[in-house]
Amino acid sequence: MKLTPRLAALAELVPAGSVVADIGTDHAYLPVYLVQERSCRRVVASDISPGPLAQARETVTAFNCLHKIDLRLGEGLQVLHADDGIDTVVIAGLGGRKIAALLDEGRDKLQWVSRLLLQPAQDAAALRLYLAGHGFALLQEALVLEGRRLYEIILAGPGREEETDPFRLAVGPRLLEGRPPLLPRLLREKMRRLKSVRNSLQKARYDSGREKIREVEQELSRLEEVLHSAALCPDAD
């Protein structure tokens, strides 16, 4: 099975032989790939809605993987059991705040989990701040372009996150350290969104918005510094 760039990037971060939970599996393309190509021993694939889970069952059946992929209906980590032996949890395509909420609600399900592989659709900064503040270290981060959309991928595990600067945590400390080729594009996207927020605040002309404008301008200034630092090419995409 050939995966989309986003799913392929996730699959590459799953060690061979893992026991995986794919929360919000949709069509179950990732679980099928993991058992067929990454030699994962077993995958629990779940979805909150019967429709997507039925589509997932069709995919799993078509690829003759029902013996290795356990399909479950339910929300978040609540579908997992103590005897599942899950070591890797994948949650992709949900908002960062929603992913954080699911992790928080299911903390008791993560006792034996060593890897959280997360791909937030938005609010990645909020997710990183949650992880760092709740006993997870950011082990690795990646960027992948699919079509015109840029995706952030976060690999986290139990431990103490060494980065304490809220700005660097929000942007992605492992991205800032590794400086992948797509980092300038990510920084520009963040700057565009912040400028839009600033413009809206300026048009509102509320006194209470002045402090927020100052905060936005400070963040823009720091992003500009990172973008134009010696190790980055300002004109790179």
SERO-4910 file (N, C-alpha, C, O; in steps of 0.05 Angstrom, whole numbers):
BEGIN
 pado doro    nc1    nc2    nc3   cac1   cac2   cac3    cc1    cc2    cc3    oc1    oc2    oc3
  Met    A     17    -24      0      0      0      0     18     25      0     37     27     15
  Lys    A     11     44    -17     26     69    -18     11     90     -2    -13     95     -6
  Leu    A     25    102     17     13    122     35     17    150     25     35    155      9
  Thr    A      0    168     33      4    196     28     29    205     43     37    192     62
  Pro    A     42    228     35     66    237     49     63    240     79     81    233     94
  Arg    A     40    250     87     35    254    116     35    227    131     49    224    151
  Leu    A     20    208    121     19    182    134     45    167    132     53    152    150
  Ala    A     59    170    109     85    157    106    105    167    126    121    152    137
  Ala    A    104    193    132    123    205    151    117    194    179    135    189    195
  Leu    A     91    190    185     84    178    211     94    149    213    105    141    233
  Ala    A     90    134    191     97    106    191    127    103    196    136     84    209
  Glu    A    143    121    185    172    119    187    181    121    216    203    112    223
  Leu    A    165    133    233    173    137    261    163    115    279    166    116    304
  Val    A    150     95    268    141     72    283    161     49    281    165     39    259
  Pro    A    174     41    303    194     20    301    181     -7    293    159    -13    300
  Ala    A    196    -22    278    187    -49    270    182    -66    295    197    -64    314
  Gly    A    161    -82    294    154    -99    316    138    -86    338    132    -98    359
  Ser    A    129    -61    334    114    -47    354     85    -58    356     75    -71    338
  Val    A     73    -52    379     44    -57    383     32    -29    384     38    -14    403
  Val    A     15    -23    365      7      5    360    -23      9    365    -39     -9    359
  Ala    A    -30     32    375    -58     41    375    -60     65    357    -47     85    361
  Asp    A    -77     63    337    -82     85    318   -110     97    326   -131     86    319
  Ile    A   -109    119    340   -134    131    350   -146    150    329   -132    170    322
  Gly    A   -170    145    320   -181    160    299   -171    151    272   -160    166    256
  Thr    A   -174    125    267   -160    112    245   -171    119    217   -157    116    197
  Asp    A   -196    128    216   -209    135    190   -210    110    172   -224     91    179
  His    A   -195    110    150   -197     87    132   -178     64    138   -177     44    124
  Ala    A   -162     67    160   -144     46    169   -121     41    150   -110     19    149
  Tyr    A   -114     61    133    -91     57    115    -65     54    131    -48     37    124
  Leu    A    -62     70    152    -37     69    167    -34     42    181    -13     30    179
  Pro    A    -55     32    195    -52      5    207    -45    -17    188    -28    -34    193
  Val    A    -58    -17    164    -52    -38    144    -22    -36    136     -9    -56    134
  Tyr    A    -13    -12    131     15     -8    123     34    -17    145     54    -30    140
  Leu    A     27    -11    170     45    -18    192     48    -48    195     70    -58    201
  Val    A     27    -63    192     29    -92    195     41   -105    171     54   -126    173
  Gln    A     37    -93    147     48   -105    123     77    -97    117     93   -113    109
  Glu    A     83    -71    122    109    -61    113    129    -56    137    153    -57    133
  Arg    A    118    -51    161    135    -45    184    136    -68    203    148    -66    225
  Ser    A    124    -90    196    124   -114    213    114   -110    241    124   -122    260
  Cys    A     95    -92    244     84    -88    271     68   -112    279     54   -124    262
  Arg    A     71   -120    304     58   -145    313     28   -143    313     14   -163    306
  Arg    A     18   -120    321    -11   -117    323    -18    -87    324     -2    -71    333
  Val    A    -42    -80    314    -51    -53    315    -80    -52    325    -97    -67    315
  Val    A    -85    -36    345   -113    -29    353   -120     -4    338   -108     17    342
  Ala    A   -140     -6    321   -149     17    304   -177     25    314   -196      9    313
  Ser    A   -180     50    322   -206     58    333   -216     83    319   -201     98    307
  Asp    A   -242     87    321   -255    112    312   -280    116    329   -292     98    339
  Ile    A   -287    142    332   -310    149    349   -336    145    334   -357    143    347
  Ser    A   -336    143    308   -360    142    292   -363    115    278   -343    104    267
  Pro    A   -387    103    277   -390     77    263   -384     78    234   -373     59    223
  Gly    A   -390    101    220   -385    103    191   -356     99    184   -349     81    169
  Pro    A   -338    116    195   -310    112    189   -299     85    197   -282     74    184
  Leu    A   -309     74    220   -300     48    228   -308     26    208   -293      7    204
  Ala    A   -332     29    197   -341     10    176   -323     12    152   -316     -9    140
  Gln    A   -314     36    144   -296     40    122   -269     27    128   -256     15    111
  Ala    A   -260     31    153   -235     19    162   -237    -12    160   -218    -25    151
  Arg    A   -259    -23    168   -263    -52    166   -261    -62    137   -250    -83    131
  Glu    A   -272    -46    119   -271    -54     91   -242    -55     81   -233    -73     67
  Thr    A   -226    -34     89   -198    -34     82   -183    -57     93   -168    -71     79
  Val    A   -186    -62    119   -172    -83    133   -179   -111    121   -162   -128    118
  Thr    A   -205   -114    115   -214   -139    103   -202   -143     75   -193   -165     68
  Ala    A   -202   -121     59   -191   -123     32   -162   -131     31   -153   -144     13
  Phe    A   -147   -123     52   -118   -129     53   -112   -154     70    -89   -159     76
  Asn    A   -134   -167     78   -131   -192     94   -114   -188    119    -96   -204    125
  Cys    A   -121   -168    134   -106   -161    159   -122   -163    184   -114   -153    205
  Leu    A   -146   -175    183   -163   -176    206   -150   -191    230   -157   -187    253
  His    A   -131   -209    224   -119   -224    245    -98   -208    261    -90   -216    283
  Lys    A    -90   -185    250    -70   -168    263    -81   -140    271    -67   -126    286
  Ile    A   -104   -133    261   -115   -106    266   -141   -109    281   -160   -121    270
  Asp    A   -142    -99    305   -166   -100    321   -182    -74    319   -172    -53    328
  Leu    A   -205    -74    307   -221    -50    303   -240    -46    327   -254    -64    335
  Arg    A   -239    -21    337   -255    -15    361   -270     12    358   -259     31    347
  Leu    A   -294     13    367   -310     37    367   -308     51    394   -313     38    415
  Gly    A   -301     76    394   -300     91    420   -283    116    417   -271    121    396
  Glu    A   -283    132    438   -268    157    437   -241    155    451   -238    144    472
  Gly    A   -222    166    437   -195    169    449   -183    144    459   -186    122    447
  Leu    A   -169    146    482   -154    124    493   -172    105    509   -163     84    519
  Gln    A   -198    112    512   -216     95    527   -220     68    514   -230     49    528
  Val    A   -213     65    489   -217     39    475   -195     19    483   -197     -5    477
  Leu    A   -174     29    496   -151     11    502   -155     -4    528   -168      6    547
  His    A   -143    -28    529   -144    -45    553   -116    -50    564    -97    -48    549
  Ala    A   -115    -56    589    -89    -60    602    -73    -83    589    -49    -82    588
  Asp    A    -87   -103    579    -73   -126    568    -67   -123    538    -59   -143    525
  Asp    A    -72   -100    527    -66    -96    498    -36    -95    492    -28   -102    470
  Gly    A    -20    -87    512      9    -86    507     18    -64    488     38    -66    475
  Ile    A      2    -42    487      8    -21    468     34     -6    477     37      1    500
  Asp    A     53     -3    458     77     13    464     78     39    449     93     57    456
  Thr    A     62     41    428     62     65    411     33     74    405     17     58    396
  Val    A     27     99    411      1    111    406      3    131    384     20    150    386
  Val    A    -13    129    363    -14    148    342    -41    163    343    -62    151    343
  Ile    A    -40    190    343    -64    206    341    -58    228    320    -41    245    325
  Ala    A    -71    226    298    -65    244    276    -91    256    265   -112    243    263
  Gly    A    -89    282    257   -111    295    243   -131    310    260   -149    323    250
  Leu    A   -128    308    287   -145    324    305   -131    349    312   -106    352    308
  Gly    A   -145    368    324   -133    393    333   -115    387    357   -119    368    372
  Gly    A    -95    404    360    -75    400    382    -88    401    410    -81    385    427
  Arg    A   -108    419    414   -121    420    440   -138    395    444   -139    385    467
  Lys    A   -150    384    424   -166    360    426   -148    336    433   -155    320    450
  Ile    A   -125    335    419   -106    313    425    -97    315    454    -96    294    468
  Ala    A    -91    339    464    -82    343    492   -104    333    511    -99    320    531
  Ala    A   -129    340    504   -152    332    521   -154    301    522   -159    290    543
  Leu    A   -151    288    499   -153    259    498   -131    246    515   -135    226    529
  Leu    A   -107    257    513    -84    246    528    -89    250    558    -83    233    574
  Asp    A   -100    273    565   -105    279    593   -127    261    605   -124    251    627
  Glu    A   -148    257    589   -170    240    598   -161    210    600   -173    195    615
  Gly    A   -141    203    584   -133    175    583   -105    170    595    -92    150    587
  Arg    A    -97    186    614    -70    183    626    -66    155    637    -44    144    636
  Asp    A    -87    143    649    -84    116    660    -79     95    639    -71     73    646
  Lys    A    -85    101    614    -81     82    592    -53     83    581    -45     67    564
  Leu    A    -37    102    590    -10    107    579     12     95    596     36    101    591
  Gln    A      5     79    615     25     70    634     49     55    621     72     58    629
  Trp    A     43     39    600     64     24    587     71     35    560     87     22    545
  Val    A     60     57    553     66     69    527     92     84    527     96    101    545
  Ser    A    109     79    508    135     92    507    137    114    486    156    130    486
  Arg    A    118    113    467    120    132    444     92    143    438     73    128    434
  Leu    A     90    169    437     66    183    427     73    196    401     91    213    399
  Leu    A     60    187    380     65    198    353     40    215    345     19    204    340
  Leu    A     44    241    345     22    260    344     24    278    319     46    288    314
  Gln    A      2    282    305      2    300    282    -22    318    285    -44    311    275
  Pro    A    -19    341    299    -42    359    302    -49    374    276    -31    382    262
  Ala    A    -75    376    271    -84    391    248    -80    421    251    -76    435    232
  Gln    A    -82    430    276    -76    458    283    -70    459    313    -72    438    327
  Asp    A    -62    482    323    -56    486    351    -33    467    361    -34    456    383
  Ala    A    -13    464    344     10    447    352     24    459    376     34    444    393
  Ala    A     24    486    378     38    499    401     24    491    427     38    485    447
  Ala    A     -2    491    428    -17    484    452    -11    455    460     -9    449    484
  Leu    A     -9    437    440     -3    409    446     25    406    458     29    392    477
  Arg    A     45    420    446     72    418    457     73    428    485     86    416    502
  Leu    A     60    450    491     61    462    518     47    442    538     57    440    560
  Tyr    A     26    429    529     13    409    546     33    386    552     37    379    575
  Leu    A     45    375    531     64    353    535     86    360    554     92    344    572
  Ala    A     99    383    549    121    391    566    113    395    595    130    391    613
  Gly    A     89    403    599     79    408    626     67    384    640     59    387    663
  His    A     65    361    627     52    338    638     69    313    636     58    291    633
  Gly    A     95    316    638    112    293    641    120    279    615    126    255    615
  Phe    A    120    294    593    128    283    567    151    299    555    151    324    556
  Ala    A    171    286    544    193    299    530    187    298    500    177    278    490
  Leu    A    194    319    487    192    320    458    217    308    446    238    320    446
  Leu    A    215    283    436    238    268    427    247    275    399    271    277    393
  Gln    A    227    280    382    234    285    354    210    300    341    187    296    349
  Glu    A    216    318    322    195    332    308    202    333    279    226    333    271
  Ala    A    182    333    262    186    332    233    165    349    220    143    355    231
  Leu    A    171    358    196    153    373    179    150    358    152    169    348    141
  Val    A    125    357    142    121    343    117    100    359    101     80    369    112
  Leu    A    106    362     75     88    377     57     72    357     41     82    339     28
  Glu    A     45    361     42     27    345     26      9    364     10     -8    377     22
  Gly    A     13    364    -16      0    385    -32     11    412    -24     35    416    -25
  Arg    A     -7    430    -16      2    456     -8      1    459     22      6    481     33
  Arg    A     -5    438     36     -8    440     65     17    428     79     27    407     72
  Leu    A     25    443    100     48    435    116     38    422    142     21    433    156
  Tyr    A     49    399    148     41    384    172     64    383    192     87    379    184
  Glu    A     58    386    217     77    382    239     73    355    252     50    348    258
  Ile    A     94    341    257     93    315    270    110    316    295    133    325    294
  Ile    A     99    306    317    112    307    343    115    278    354     95    264    356
  Leu    A    139    270    360    144    245    373    151    251    402    171    264    407
  Ala    A    135    242    421    139    247    449    140    221    465    131    201    456
  Gly    A    152    223    489    153    199    506    155    208    535    160    231    540
  Pro    A    151    190    553    153    197    582    180    208    589    201    197    580
  Gly    A    181    229    604    206    241    611    203    271    616    182    283    615
  Arg    A    226    283    622    226    312    628    236    327    603    258    322    593
  Glu    A    220    346    594    227    363    572    247    385    581    241    400    600
  Glu    A    270    386    569    291    404    578    285    433    570    293    452    584
  Glu    A    272    437    547    266    464    538    245    477    557    224    465    562
  Thr    A    250    501    566    232    515    584    222    541    572    203    553    583
  Asp    A    234    551    551    225    576    538    198    572    524    197    556    505
  Pro    A    177    585    533    150    581    521    150    586    491    135    572    476
  Phe    A    166    605    481    166    611    453    178    588    437    166    579    417
  Arg    A    201    577    446    214    555    432    197    530    434    196    514    415
  Leu    A    183    526    457    166    503    460    142    505    440    135    485    428
  Ala    A    132    529    437    109    532    419    117    527    390    102    514    375
  Val    A    140    537    382    149    534    354    157    505    348    152    494    327
  Gly    A    170    493    368    180    466    365    210    465    370    226    470    352
  Pro    A    218    457    395    247    458    401    264    440    385    287    447    378
  Arg    A    254    416    378    270    398    361    272    408    332    291    403    318
  Leu    A    251    423    323    252    435    297    273    457    296    289    460    277
  Leu    A    273    473    317    293    495    319    321    485    321    340    498    312
  Glu    A    325    462    334    351    450    336    360    437    309    382    441    300
  Gly    A    342    422    297    349    408    273    347    425    248    360    419    228
  Arg    A    330    445    248    326    464    226    322    449    199    339    452    181
  Pro    A    300    434    196    295    421    171    289    441    149    283    464    155
  Pro    A    291    433    124    288    451    101    261    466    101    259    488     91
  Leu    A    240    453    112    213    465    112    209    485    135    187    497    137
  Leu    A    228    488    153    224    505    176    219    534    168    201    546    179
  Pro    A    233    546    148    226    574    140    197    577    132    184    597    138
  Arg    A    187    557    118    159    558    109    140    558    133    121    573    134
  Leu    A    146    541    153    130    540    177    130    567    191    110    577    200
  Leu    A    154    579    194    156    605    207    141    626    192    127    643    205
  Arg    A    142    626    166    127    646    151     97    642    155     82    662    157
  Glu    A     88    617    155     59    612    160     50    623    187     29    635    190
  Lys    A     67    618    207     60    628    234     60    659    234     43    671    247
  Met    A     78    671    220     79    700    219     55    711    204     44    732    213
  Arg    A     46    698    183     23    708    168     -2    707    186    -18    726    186
  Arg    A     -5    685    201    -28    683    219    -27    704    241    -48    716    248
  Leu    A     -3    709    252     -1    729    273     -6    758    262    -18    774    276
  Lys    A      3    763    238     -3    789    226    -32    793    222    -43    816    225
  Ser    A    -46    772    214    -75    774    211    -89    780    238   -107    796    239
  Val    A    -79    767    259    -90    772    286    -84    801    294   -102    815    304
  Arg    A    -60    811    289    -53    838    296    -70    858    281    -80    878    292
  Asn    A    -75    853    255    -92    871    239   -120    873    250   -132    894    251
  Ser    A   -131    850    258   -158    849    269   -159    864    295   -179    879    300
  Leu    A   -139    861    312   -138    875    338   -136    906    334   -148    921    348
  Gln    A   -120    913    314   -116    942    309   -141    955    298   -148    978    305
  Lys    A   -156    940    282   -181    951    271   -203    953    293   -220    971    292
  Ala    A   -202    935    313   -221    936    334   -219    961    352   -239    971    361
  Arg    A   -194    970    356   -188    994    371   -199    994    399   -208   1014    410
  Tyr    A   -198    970    412   -205    968    440   -180    972    457   -159    962    451
  Asp    A   -183    987    479   -160    991    497   -150    965    508   -125    962    511
  Ser    A   -168    946    513   -160    921    524   -143    904    504   -130    885    512
  Gly    A   -144    912    478   -129    897    458   -100    906    455    -85    893    441
  Arg    A    -93    928    468    -66    939    464    -44    920    475    -23    916    463
  Glu    A    -50    908    498    -30    890    510    -27    865    492     -5    855    488
  Lys    A    -50    856    481    -48    833    463    -33    839    438    -18    823    428
  Ile    A    -36    864    428    -21    872    404      9    872    410     25    863    394
  Arg    A     16    881    434     45    881    442     55    853    443     78    847    434
  Glu    A     39    834    454     48    806    455     52    794    427     71    780    422
  Val    A     33    801    409     35    791    382     60    802    368     74    787    354
  Glu    A     65    827    372     88    840    359    115    828    370    134    825    355
  Gln    A    115    822    396    139    809    407    144    782    395    166    774    389
  Glu    A    122    767    392    125    740    380    133    742    351    150    726    342
  Leu    A    122    761    337    130    765    309    160    772    307    174    762    289
  Ser    A    169    788    326    197    796    326    215    772    330    236    769    317
  Arg    A    208    754    348    224    731    354    224    711    330    244    699    323
  Leu    A    201    709    317    199    692    293    217    703    271    230    688    257
  Glu    A    217    729    268    233    742    248    263    737    253    278    732    235
  Glu    A    271    738    278    298    733    286    307    704    279    328    699    268
  Val    A    289    685    284    295    657    278    297    653    248    315    640    237
  Leu    A    278    666    234    277    663    204    303    673    192    313    661    173
  His    A    312    695    202    336    708    190    362    702    204    382    715    200
  Ser    A    362    682    221    386    674    234    406    662    214    398    655    192
  Ala    A    430    661    221    452    654    202    448    626    191    456    621    168
  Ala    A    435    608    206    433    580    196    409    575    178    406    553    168
  Leu    A    393    596    174    370    593    156    373    611    132    384    633    134
  Cys    A    363    602    110    362    618     86    335    632     84    315    618     81
  Pro    A    334    659     87    308    673     87    291    668     63    267    669     64
  Asp    A    303    661     41    288    658     16    280    630     10    267    624    -10
  Ala    A    287    611     29    280    583     24    251    578     29    239    590     46
  Asp    A    240    559     15    213    550     20    215    521     31    195    509     37
***
